[in-house]
Amino acid sequence: QTFLDRIQQYNPSINAYIALDEAKTLAQAKAADARIADGNVAPLTGIPIAQKDIFCAKGWQTTCGSKMLANFIAPYDAHIITQFDAAGAVNLGKTNMDEFAMGSSNETSYFGGVKNPWSFDRVPGGSSGGSAAAVAARLCAAATGTDTGGSIRQPASLCGFTGLKPTYGAVSRYGMIAFASSLDQAGPMAKSAEDCALMMNVMAGFDERDSTSLNREKEDYTRALYNSNPTKPLQGLKVGLPKEYFSEGLDASVGKVIEAAIAEYKKLGAEIVDISLPNTGLSIPVYYVLAPAEASSNLSRYDGVRYGHRAAEYTDLMDMYNKSRAEGFGAEVKRRILIGTYVLSAGYYDAYYLKAQQIRRLIAQDFVEAFKKCDVIMGPAAPSTAFKAGEKVDDPVAMYLQDIYTISTNLAGLPGMSIPAGFAQSDDGVSLPVGLQIIGNYFDEARMLNVAHQYQ
Ligand code: GLN
């Protein structure tokens, strides 16, 4: 009830939630109370969670931020929703997002932009902008997000909290609306690494309904958090700093905060090693071939026939497809479908799609080499602090560059997180959060969470 009251008070100005159902939420809260009275308590029992509107939740509006699905009520639960329900967590509502998770500012949402709680004229980042603002404004205890190229970590950086993109395949994509299936991964967005670990214990695990779900033993993500050496808890940890993450393109004010955070890590016992990820500069071009290619295929299902928006008037079947898609999708989604269809067409496939897949492998190989020299990699999560709403809407390339430090981990399938590192002053004198990124090797989330926890 406390969170619902806060949502009533602040959501009209922030626009973090796009679907609320007080009766459903309170019924789940009562069930959690009863469970607690019975002594049947799990770590998230009664904890109010915000769900990104990309996850199907039975009986809930599930729009993916699009007019195409504005009237869609999900008939089934995503895997992670089932997991949260089983743990006794309470669903507070569905959060705003860029349309089909395409964006870095939440400005492509059909339901309007989201305000950054630290500075209302700035964006919260995207695509998980609603979840980000909800966590930052304390309109939930924690939230879920998805990260295809940076959509958990970049908003975590711009809104000042902890967000984790797990290893590809750690969290089931069943019931999570597809953008680019080989890159999409769900993860927690919360106040601290400890909260993210508790969320991961619920979200991660094998699910046979997702063919890319990894069949591994269930793990306890909190297991590394409580270290016994209080003065040098990270003694022996090797932290790699990729030189490509500290070059032009990084705002000087952000760079300073990151350097100060690295100095703190030295005090905690970490050893710093210089590394190189030479293909970093190719990650954005490669992503903007592969992600649109996959999206153009995934989004072909929205044809106005079985579900989603259907044009009111049309002459024949082809006209119905054309009008429904023209009306239902926004400009950024159309741009991606056009690019994706182009790079997959006969005659261009080898020149673009195949080449991009080959470079994707080289990018992954960069990390294999890097992890021979270090245990985790650190750097900025985003090149700047939160920017003003409207500032980049007419310049897609400037918008795409927001993910310069996050996209390669998606291409490699590696886990990455952003944690609050400190604050930087904007040109107009506003103090804004800066995120430190921690990238780990495959399945090394428990160690990364501890590395984050020791700083917090
Ligand atoms: N900003 C990137 C894009 O627009 C990444 C989005 C995401 O991670 N979902 O595609």
Residues whose N, C-alpha, C, O or C-beta is under 5 A from the ligand:
A	BS01	LIG	A101 M102 G103 S104 G126 S127 T146 D147 T148 G149 G150 S151 D403
